[in-house]
Amino acid sequence: MVSVSNLRVVAEAPGVYPRCTPGTVGVPVRVRYVGHQDLPDVPWAHGLSGLHWTGAGLRFDAVQDNAWRGMGPYLIELTTDDTLLHWTGRLRTDLSVRPYDGLEAVTRWGGGLLVSTDGDDTEGVPIEPHIVTPMLGQPARVTVSVPSVMRVLSANSGIEAMSVTPDGLTLYFGTERPRRVGGVCEGFVRIARVRETEPVRLYRYELSREGSGRDVGLDEMVALGDDWLLTLERGYTEGVGSAVRIYATHLWTATQPGSPEGTTDKTLVADLVTLPREGFVTLLSTGQRVHPALGNYEGMSLGPCLSDGSRAMVLVTDDNWDGDTAPPGRRVLGRAVTW
């Protein structure tokens, strides 16, 4: 583990999430690097795709994206100490949610666990992406209806990003990659806003392709408040590696007649390529050649308050179950966020 600060988690009263100090949600958002830990080759550290702070001290929910060697995928309990630098975990619950596979994101809404799934068209029977509640020993129950324009069937194009607002009332989720219509890529992904008793709102989100590589996707989001998100974009270029950037994103509801989808504005607040190289070991299994801090980051969540009044933010990588390459692609990265 590597630290560049002496920040510590501090106790807080229930209900103060997400701000540790008074402020207004919006730009500017400041994101700073706290430290990181590369994870061992143990079952709970593989395939981490989604991440969600439970709101209970130093515990986080994570999900594995796929089954491995006939096991899982699992809901993982990740636990850290007050430095955010010493992480351990355990296999908590088998989330076999057949017929759905490819778990992508996790959150809790309305008192229940939600996981999102990928779409798939490789087995001859198309499977649409879903948001479901796993049921132990039973087929998963579809909990949230995914709008038809977001039901992308191809792999790695499902509901990769999902988060609930701090007041617990609003669920946001987004597709990873643009859909193709008539063989033509739309050029944007969609974010949905779901709130009980209100119609579902859709927003078009433009991915930042300049300097991000050829394969760019919306990999995770964190809701800071209604209409404000932190969005994680990850691009990949074969033989070069990843680009990983975090944006403060504002959602604008459609106001023009005949325009059912809103728009988004975003501001870059963190680019992992700007982190100090010292202390990072290149994750060779993910083909990184640009900067050793980069990797296949797929999970992101806010966490508890830190001693300087900022809010912890944690990112995790998915090593695609590659446990044979050294060093592996398993990492937890700690950040500090103020807004």
HELIX and SHEET records of a PDB file:
HELIX    1   1 PRO A   43  ALA A   45  5                                   3    
HELIX    2   2 SER A  148  MET A  150  5                                   3    
HELIX    3   3 LEU A  272  THR A  274  5                                   3    
HELIX    4   4 LEU A  284  THR A  286  5                                   3    
SHEET    1   A 5 VAL A   2  SER A   3  0                                        
SHEET    2   A 5 ARG A  30  ASP A  38 -1                                        
SHEET    3   A 5 ARG A 331  THR A 338 -1                                        
SHEET    4   A 5 ARG A 311  THR A 317 -1                                        
SHEET    5   A 5 TYR A 297  CYS A 305 -1                                        
SHEET    1   B 4 LEU A  48  TRP A  53  0                                        
SHEET    2   B 4 ARG A  59  GLN A  64 -1                                        
SHEET    3   B 4 TYR A  74  THR A  79 -1                                        
SHEET    4   B 4 THR A  88  ASP A  94 -1                                        
SHEET    1   C 4 LEU A 103  TRP A 109  0                                        
SHEET    2   C 4 GLY A 112  THR A 117 -1                                        
SHEET    3   C 4 ILE A 131  MET A 135 -1                                        
SHEET    4   C 4 GLN A 138  VAL A 144 -1                                        
SHEET    1   D 8 ILE A 159  VAL A 164  0                                        
SHEET    2   D 8 THR A 170  THR A 175 -1                                        
SHEET    3   D 8 VAL A 189  ARG A 195 -1                                        
SHEET    4   D 8 ARG A 201  TYR A 205 -1                                        
SHEET    5   D 8 GLU A 261  ASP A 271  1                                        
SHEET    6   D 8 GLY A 241  TRP A 252 -1                                        
SHEET    7   D 8 TRP A 228  THR A 237 -1                                        
SHEET    8   D 8 ASP A 215  GLY A 225 -1                                        
SHEET    1   E 2 ARG A 180  VAL A 181  0                                        
SHEET    2   E 2 VAL A 184  CYS A 185 -1                                        
END                                                                             
